[in-house]
Amino acid sequence: MTAAAVVPMHSVIISFPAEAPDHLLQKAKDAVIAAKGKITHEYSEYPPLTAAGQSSE
């Protein structure tokens, strides 16, 4: 049995001004998912969201 390499994910907080349109936040979410990341938290008081993904380095 061989072990697959585990690539660590890095957490980031992405924030936008309160007046940012919803389509901009959706575009950011879509980019995280497209990069094989995942949305781990969404904040309702503020526009930021927390995401985790693999480093491109």
PyMOL Python script that loads the backbone (N, CA, C, O; Angstrom):
from pymol import cmd

cmd.read_pdbstr("""\
ATOM      1  N   MET A   1       0.856  -1.179   0.000  1.00  0.00           N
ATOM      2  CA  MET A   1       0.000   0.000   0.000  1.00  0.00           C
ATOM      3  C   MET A   1       0.893   1.231   0.000  1.00  0.00           C
ATOM      4  O   MET A   1       1.819   1.329   0.806  1.00  0.00           O
ATOM      5  N   THR A   2       0.623   2.162  -0.892  1.00  0.00           N
ATOM      6  CA  THR A   2       1.418   3.391  -0.950  1.00  0.00           C
ATOM      7  C   THR A   2       0.625   4.550  -0.381  1.00  0.00           C
ATOM      8  O   THR A   2      -0.598   4.606  -0.506  1.00  0.00           O
ATOM      9  N   ALA A   3       1.329   5.463   0.237  1.00  0.00           N
ATOM     10  CA  ALA A   3       0.677   6.639   0.814  1.00  0.00           C
ATOM     11  C   ALA A   3       0.716   7.790  -0.180  1.00  0.00           C
ATOM     12  O   ALA A   3       1.749   8.061  -0.793  1.00  0.00           O
ATOM     13  N   ALA A   4      -0.387   8.444  -0.331  1.00  0.00           N
ATOM     14  CA  ALA A   4      -0.458   9.614  -1.213  1.00  0.00           C
ATOM     15  C   ALA A   4       0.082  10.825  -0.458  1.00  0.00           C
ATOM     16  O   ALA A   4      -0.109  10.948   0.752  1.00  0.00           O
ATOM     17  N   ALA A   5       0.745  11.701  -1.167  1.00  0.00           N
ATOM     18  CA  ALA A   5       1.264  12.917  -0.546  1.00  0.00           C
ATOM     19  C   ALA A   5       0.101  13.819  -0.141  1.00  0.00           C
ATOM     20  O   ALA A   5      -0.865  13.986  -0.885  1.00  0.00           O
ATOM     21  N   VAL A   6       0.213  14.383   1.027  1.00  0.00           N
ATOM     22  CA  VAL A   6      -0.806  15.301   1.519  1.00  0.00           C
ATOM     23  C   VAL A   6      -0.280  16.712   1.341  1.00  0.00           C
ATOM     24  O   VAL A   6       0.777  17.061   1.867  1.00  0.00           O
ATOM     25  N   VAL A   7      -1.016  17.516   0.603  1.00  0.00           N
ATOM     26  CA  VAL A   7      -0.629  18.909   0.390  1.00  0.00           C
ATOM     27  C   VAL A   7      -1.370  19.756   1.411  1.00  0.00           C
ATOM     28  O   VAL A   7      -2.600  19.765   1.435  1.00  0.00           O
ATOM     29  N   PRO A   8      -0.624  20.474   2.263  1.00  0.00           N
ATOM     30  CA  PRO A   8      -1.298  21.274   3.291  1.00  0.00           C
ATOM     31  C   PRO A   8      -2.097  22.424   2.672  1.00  0.00           C
ATOM     32  O   PRO A   8      -1.715  22.990   1.648  1.00  0.00           O
ATOM     33  N   MET A   9      -3.196  22.744   3.312  1.00  0.00           N
ATOM     34  CA  MET A   9      -4.011  23.869   2.867  1.00  0.00           C
ATOM     35  C   MET A   9      -3.645  25.082   3.714  1.00  0.00           C
ATOM     36  O   MET A   9      -3.255  24.947   4.873  1.00  0.00           O
ATOM     37  N   HIS A  10      -3.772  26.245   3.133  1.00  0.00           N
ATOM     38  CA  HIS A  10      -3.472  27.487   3.826  1.00  0.00           C
ATOM     39  C   HIS A  10      -4.761  28.274   3.995  1.00  0.00           C
ATOM     40  O   HIS A  10      -5.538  28.411   3.050  1.00  0.00           O
ATOM     41  N   SER A  11      -4.987  28.789   5.190  1.00  0.00           N
ATOM     42  CA  SER A  11      -6.188  29.581   5.445  1.00  0.00           C
ATOM     43  C   SER A  11      -5.941  31.035   5.072  1.00  0.00           C
ATOM     44  O   SER A  11      -4.857  31.577   5.289  1.00  0.00           O
ATOM     45  N   VAL A  12      -6.953  31.638   4.518  1.00  0.00           N
ATOM     46  CA  VAL A  12      -6.907  33.066   4.184  1.00  0.00           C
ATOM     47  C   VAL A  12      -8.240  33.688   4.552  1.00  0.00           C
ATOM     48  O   VAL A  12      -9.264  33.008   4.612  1.00  0.00           O
ATOM     49  N   ILE A  13      -8.213  34.976   4.795  1.00  0.00           N
ATOM     50  CA  ILE A  13      -9.446  35.731   4.996  1.00  0.00           C
ATOM     51  C   ILE A  13      -9.532  36.729   3.859  1.00  0.00           C
ATOM     52  O   ILE A  13      -8.617  37.523   3.639  1.00  0.00           O
ATOM     53  N   ILE A  14     -10.627  36.680   3.149  1.00  0.00           N
ATOM     54  CA  ILE A  14     -10.855  37.571   2.022  1.00  0.00           C
ATOM     55  C   ILE A  14     -11.935  38.559   2.446  1.00  0.00           C
ATOM     56  O   ILE A  14     -13.007  38.155   2.896  1.00  0.00           O
ATOM     57  N   SER A  15     -11.659  39.842   2.303  1.00  0.00           N
ATOM     58  CA  SER A  15     -12.671  40.822   2.701  1.00  0.00           C
ATOM     59  C   SER A  15     -12.911  41.826   1.584  1.00  0.00           C
ATOM     60  O   SER A  15     -12.045  42.087   0.749  1.00  0.00           O
ATOM     61  N   PHE A  16     -14.099  42.370   1.601  1.00  0.00           N
ATOM     62  CA  PHE A  16     -14.528  43.368   0.632  1.00  0.00           C
ATOM     63  C   PHE A  16     -15.188  44.509   1.388  1.00  0.00           C
ATOM     64  O   PHE A  16     -15.661  44.307   2.506  1.00  0.00           O
ATOM     65  N   PRO A  17     -15.232  45.689   0.814  1.00  0.00           N
ATOM     66  CA  PRO A  17     -15.975  46.786   1.450  1.00  0.00           C
ATOM     67  C   PRO A  17     -17.448  46.402   1.604  1.00  0.00           C
ATOM     68  O   PRO A  17     -17.966  45.599   0.829  1.00  0.00           O
ATOM     69  N   ALA A  18     -18.106  46.964   2.583  1.00  0.00           N
ATOM     70  CA  ALA A  18     -19.514  46.642   2.841  1.00  0.00           C
ATOM     71  C   ALA A  18     -20.391  46.900   1.625  1.00  0.00           C
ATOM     72  O   ALA A  18     -21.406  46.228   1.439  1.00  0.00           O
ATOM     73  N   GLU A  19     -20.012  47.862   0.799  1.00  0.00           N
ATOM     74  CA  GLU A  19     -20.834  48.191  -0.370  1.00  0.00           C
ATOM     75  C   GLU A  19     -20.508  47.333  -1.601  1.00  0.00           C
ATOM     76  O   GLU A  19     -21.044  47.581  -2.681  1.00  0.00           O
ATOM     77  N   ALA A  20     -19.649  46.344  -1.452  1.00  0.00           N
ATOM     78  CA  ALA A  20     -19.298  45.467  -2.586  1.00  0.00           C
ATOM     79  C   ALA A  20     -20.543  44.726  -3.064  1.00  0.00           C
ATOM     80  O   ALA A  20     -21.313  44.217  -2.249  1.00  0.00           O
ATOM     81  N   PRO A  21     -20.745  44.664  -4.374  1.00  0.00           N
ATOM     82  CA  PRO A  21     -21.928  43.965  -4.895  1.00  0.00           C
ATOM     83  C   PRO A  21     -21.838  42.457  -4.676  1.00  0.00           C
ATOM     84  O   PRO A  21     -20.749  41.885  -4.637  1.00  0.00           O
ATOM     85  N   ASP A  22     -22.989  41.832  -4.538  1.00  0.00           N
ATOM     86  CA  ASP A  22     -23.048  40.386  -4.289  1.00  0.00           C
ATOM     87  C   ASP A  22     -22.340  39.582  -5.368  1.00  0.00           C
ATOM     88  O   ASP A  22     -21.728  38.556  -5.071  1.00  0.00           O
ATOM     89  N   HIS A  23     -22.416  40.037  -6.625  1.00  0.00           N
ATOM     90  CA  HIS A  23     -21.783  39.261  -7.694  1.00  0.00           C
ATOM     91  C   HIS A  23     -20.258  39.223  -7.534  1.00  0.00           C
ATOM     92  O   HIS A  23     -19.621  38.268  -7.978  1.00  0.00           O
ATOM     93  N   LEU A  24     -19.665  40.242  -6.908  1.00  0.00           N
ATOM     94  CA  LEU A  24     -18.223  40.236  -6.671  1.00  0.00           C
ATOM     95  C   LEU A  24     -17.857  39.190  -5.618  1.00  0.00           C
ATOM     96  O   LEU A  24     -16.868  38.474  -5.772  1.00  0.00           O
ATOM     97  N   LEU A  25     -18.645  39.101  -4.555  1.00  0.00           N
ATOM     98  CA  LEU A  25     -18.400  38.076  -3.542  1.00  0.00           C
ATOM     99  C   LEU A  25     -18.577  36.681  -4.133  1.00  0.00           C
ATOM    100  O   LEU A  25     -17.801  35.774  -3.833  1.00  0.00           O
ATOM    101  N   GLN A  26     -19.593  36.509  -4.968  1.00  0.00           N
ATOM    102  CA  GLN A  26     -19.822  35.209  -5.591  1.00  0.00           C
ATOM    103  C   GLN A  26     -18.663  34.840  -6.507  1.00  0.00           C
ATOM    104  O   GLN A  26     -18.260  33.678  -6.562  1.00  0.00           O
ATOM    105  N   LYS A  27     -18.129  35.813  -7.218  1.00  0.00           N
ATOM    106  CA  LYS A  27     -16.997  35.556  -8.107  1.00  0.00           C
ATOM    107  C   LYS A  27     -15.782  35.091  -7.291  1.00  0.00           C
ATOM    108  O   LYS A  27     -15.062  34.188  -7.717  1.00  0.00           O
ATOM    109  N   ALA A  28     -15.555  35.699  -6.129  1.00  0.00           N
ATOM    110  CA  ALA A  28     -14.444  35.291  -5.264  1.00  0.00           C
ATOM    111  C   ALA A  28     -14.660  33.869  -4.748  1.00  0.00           C
ATOM    112  O   ALA A  28     -13.722  33.072  -4.718  1.00  0.00           O
ATOM    113  N   LYS A  29     -15.878  33.551  -4.344  1.00  0.00           N
ATOM    114  CA  LYS A  29     -16.192  32.198  -3.875  1.00  0.00           C
ATOM    115  C   LYS A  29     -15.961  31.176  -4.986  1.00  0.00           C
ATOM    116  O   LYS A  29     -15.382  30.113  -4.762  1.00  0.00           O
ATOM    117  N   ASP A  30     -16.425  31.517  -6.185  1.00  0.00           N
ATOM    118  CA  ASP A  30     -16.258  30.612  -7.320  1.00  0.00           C
ATOM    119  C   ASP A  30     -14.778  30.372  -7.620  1.00  0.00           C
ATOM    120  O   ASP A  30     -14.392  29.261  -7.984  1.00  0.00           O
ATOM    121  N   ALA A  31     -13.948  31.409  -7.469  1.00  0.00           N
ATOM    122  CA  ALA A  31     -12.510  31.276  -7.721  1.00  0.00           C
ATOM    123  C   ALA A  31     -11.857  30.342  -6.701  1.00  0.00           C
ATOM    124  O   ALA A  31     -10.980  29.551  -7.050  1.00  0.00           O
ATOM    125  N   VAL A  32     -12.282  30.436  -5.449  1.00  0.00           N
ATOM    126  CA  VAL A  32     -11.745  29.546  -4.406  1.00  0.00           C
ATOM    127  C   VAL A  32     -12.084  28.098  -4.739  1.00  0.00           C
ATOM    128  O   VAL A  32     -11.218  27.225  -4.680  1.00  0.00           O
ATOM    129  N   ILE A  33     -13.335  27.844  -5.085  1.00  0.00           N
ATOM    130  CA  ILE A  33     -13.775  26.489  -5.410  1.00  0.00           C
ATOM    131  C   ILE A  33     -13.055  25.979  -6.660  1.00  0.00           C
ATOM    132  O   ILE A  33     -12.649  24.818  -6.705  1.00  0.00           O
ATOM    133  N   ALA A  34     -12.892  26.827  -7.667  1.00  0.00           N
ATOM    134  CA  ALA A  34     -12.215  26.432  -8.907  1.00  0.00           C
ATOM    135  C   ALA A  34     -10.758  26.069  -8.659  1.00  0.00           C
ATOM    136  O   ALA A  34     -10.185  25.259  -9.388  1.00  0.00           O
ATOM    137  N   ALA A  35     -10.149  26.671  -7.620  1.00  0.00           N
ATOM    138  CA  ALA A  35      -8.757  26.388  -7.277  1.00  0.00           C
ATOM    139  C   ALA A  35      -8.653  25.191  -6.331  1.00  0.00           C
ATOM    140  O   ALA A  35      -7.610  24.968  -5.716  1.00  0.00           O
ATOM    141  N   LYS A  36      -9.738  24.423  -6.219  1.00  0.00           N
ATOM    142  CA  LYS A  36      -9.815  23.237  -5.357  1.00  0.00           C
ATOM    143  C   LYS A  36      -9.701  23.585  -3.869  1.00  0.00           C
ATOM    144  O   LYS A  36      -9.263  22.769  -3.058  1.00  0.00           O
ATOM    145  N   GLY A  37     -10.104  24.806  -3.532  1.00  0.00           N
ATOM    146  CA  GLY A  37     -10.173  25.217  -2.137  1.00  0.00           C
ATOM    147  C   GLY A  37     -11.580  25.000  -1.620  1.00  0.00           C
ATOM    148  O   GLY A  37     -12.440  24.486  -2.337  1.00  0.00           O
ATOM    149  N   LYS A  38     -11.814  25.384  -0.394  1.00  0.00           N
ATOM    150  CA  LYS A  38     -13.167  25.266   0.151  1.00  0.00           C
ATOM    151  C   LYS A  38     -13.451  26.460   1.046  1.00  0.00           C
ATOM    152  O   LYS A  38     -12.554  26.999   1.694  1.00  0.00           O
ATOM    153  N   ILE A  39     -14.698  26.856   1.071  1.00  0.00           N
ATOM    154  CA  ILE A  39     -15.152  27.945   1.924  1.00  0.00           C
ATOM    155  C   ILE A  39     -15.410  27.320   3.296  1.00  0.00           C
ATOM    156  O   ILE A  39     -16.243  26.423   3.429  1.00  0.00           O
ATOM    157  N   THR A  40     -14.693  27.797   4.309  1.00  0.00           N
ATOM    158  CA  THR A  40     -14.850  27.205   5.638  1.00  0.00           C
ATOM    159  C   THR A  40     -15.749  28.040   6.542  1.00  0.00           C
ATOM    160  O   THR A  40     -16.380  27.496   7.449  1.00  0.00           O
ATOM    161  N   HIS A  41     -15.820  29.332   6.318  1.00  0.00           N
ATOM    162  CA  HIS A  41     -16.676  30.218   7.114  1.00  0.00           C
ATOM    163  C   HIS A  41     -17.145  31.375   6.243  1.00  0.00           C
ATOM    164  O   HIS A  41     -16.420  31.843   5.365  1.00  0.00           O
ATOM    165  N   GLU A  42     -18.350  31.822   6.497  1.00  0.00           N
ATOM    166  CA  GLU A  42     -18.851  33.057   5.909  1.00  0.00           C
ATOM    167  C   GLU A  42     -19.402  33.882   7.059  1.00  0.00           C
ATOM    168  O   GLU A  42     -20.116  33.369   7.921  1.00  0.00           O
ATOM    169  N   TYR A  43     -19.070  35.144   7.064  1.00  0.00           N
ATOM    170  CA  TYR A  43     -19.489  36.032   8.136  1.00  0.00           C
ATOM    171  C   TYR A  43     -20.686  36.846   7.691  1.00  0.00           C
ATOM    172  O   TYR A  43     -20.679  37.414   6.599  1.00  0.00           O
ATOM    173  N   SER A  44     -21.711  36.911   8.519  1.00  0.00           N
ATOM    174  CA  SER A  44     -22.912  37.644   8.134  1.00  0.00           C
ATOM    175  C   SER A  44     -22.831  39.125   8.515  1.00  0.00           C
ATOM    176  O   SER A  44     -23.493  39.954   7.891  1.00  0.00           O
ATOM    177  N   GLU A  45     -22.035  39.468   9.523  1.00  0.00           N
ATOM    178  CA  GLU A  45     -21.906  40.878   9.915  1.00  0.00           C
ATOM    179  C   GLU A  45     -21.013  41.645   8.971  1.00  0.00           C
ATOM    180  O   GLU A  45     -21.196  42.846   8.771  1.00  0.00           O
ATOM    181  N   TYR A  46     -20.057  40.968   8.396  1.00  0.00           N
ATOM    182  CA  TYR A  46     -19.076  41.594   7.522  1.00  0.00           C
ATOM    183  C   TYR A  46     -19.009  40.793   6.227  1.00  0.00           C
ATOM    184  O   TYR A  46     -19.357  39.613   6.211  1.00  0.00           O
ATOM    185  N   PRO A  47     -18.568  41.417   5.154  1.00  0.00           N
ATOM    186  CA  PRO A  47     -18.446  40.671   3.900  1.00  0.00           C
ATOM    187  C   PRO A  47     -17.332  39.626   3.831  1.00  0.00           C
ATOM    188  O   PRO A  47     -17.351  38.824   2.898  1.00  0.00           O
ATOM    189  N   PRO A  48     -16.350  39.573   4.763  1.00  0.00           N
ATOM    190  CA  PRO A  48     -15.262  38.619   4.531  1.00  0.00           C
ATOM    191  C   PRO A  48     -15.719  37.157   4.589  1.00  0.00           C
ATOM    192  O   PRO A  48     -16.743  36.824   5.186  1.00  0.00           O
ATOM    193  N   LEU A  49     -14.926  36.308   3.952  1.00  0.00           N
ATOM    194  CA  LEU A  49     -15.116  34.876   4.069  1.00  0.00           C
ATOM    195  C   LEU A  49     -13.756  34.261   4.318  1.00  0.00           C
ATOM    196  O   LEU A  49     -12.741  34.827   3.911  1.00  0.00           O
ATOM    197  N   THR A  50     -13.714  33.124   4.973  1.00  0.00           N
ATOM    198  CA  THR A  50     -12.478  32.424   5.247  1.00  0.00           C
ATOM    199  C   THR A  50     -12.434  31.201   4.336  1.00  0.00           C
ATOM    200  O   THR A  50     -13.423  30.484   4.183  1.00  0.00           O
ATOM    201  N   ALA A  51     -11.279  30.982   3.744  1.00  0.00           N
ATOM    202  CA  ALA A  51     -11.128  29.868   2.810  1.00  0.00           C
ATOM    203  C   ALA A  51      -9.812  29.154   3.049  1.00  0.00           C
ATOM    204  O   ALA A  51      -8.887  29.713   3.639  1.00  0.00           O
ATOM    205  N   ALA A  52      -9.737  27.934   2.595  1.00  0.00           N
ATOM    206  CA  ALA A  52      -8.500  27.157   2.693  1.00  0.00           C
ATOM    207  C   ALA A  52      -8.217  26.560   1.327  1.00  0.00           C
ATOM    208  O   ALA A  52      -9.134  26.130   0.626  1.00  0.00           O
ATOM    209  N   GLY A  53      -6.952  26.534   0.953  1.00  0.00           N
ATOM    210  CA  GLY A  53      -6.587  25.965  -0.329  1.00  0.00           C
ATOM    211  C   GLY A  53      -5.113  25.626  -0.355  1.00  0.00           C
ATOM    212  O   GLY A  53      -4.385  25.908   0.596  1.00  0.00           O
ATOM    213  N   GLN A  54      -4.682  25.030  -1.428  1.00  0.00           N
ATOM    214  CA  GLN A  54      -3.288  24.645  -1.581  1.00  0.00           C
ATOM    215  C   GLN A  54      -2.477  25.826  -2.095  1.00  0.00           C
ATOM    216  O   GLN A  54      -2.966  26.639  -2.880  1.00  0.00           O
ATOM    217  N   SER A  55      -1.258  25.904  -1.650  1.00  0.00           N
ATOM    218  CA  SER A  55      -0.352  26.947  -2.109  1.00  0.00           C
ATOM    219  C   SER A  55       0.051  26.688  -3.544  1.00  0.00           C
ATOM    220  O   SER A  55       0.228  25.535  -3.934  1.00  0.00           O
ATOM    221  N   SER A  56       0.199  27.734  -4.337  1.00  0.00           N
ATOM    222  CA  SER A  56       0.619  27.564  -5.730  1.00  0.00           C
ATOM    223  C   SER A  56       2.132  27.630  -5.855  1.00  0.00           C
ATOM    224  O   SER A  56       2.668  27.587  -6.962  1.00  0.00           O
ATOM    225  N   GLU A  57       2.812  27.731  -4.744  1.00  0.00           N
ATOM    226  CA  GLU A  57       4.288  27.816  -4.749  1.00  0.00           C
ATOM    227  C   GLU A  57       4.918  26.446  -4.777  1.00  0.00           C
ATOM    228  O   GLU A  57       6.144  26.330  -4.785  1.00  0.00           O
TER     229      GLU A  57
END
""", "prot")
cmd.dss("prot")
cmd.show_as("cartoon", "prot")
cmd.util.cbc("prot")
cmd.orient("prot")
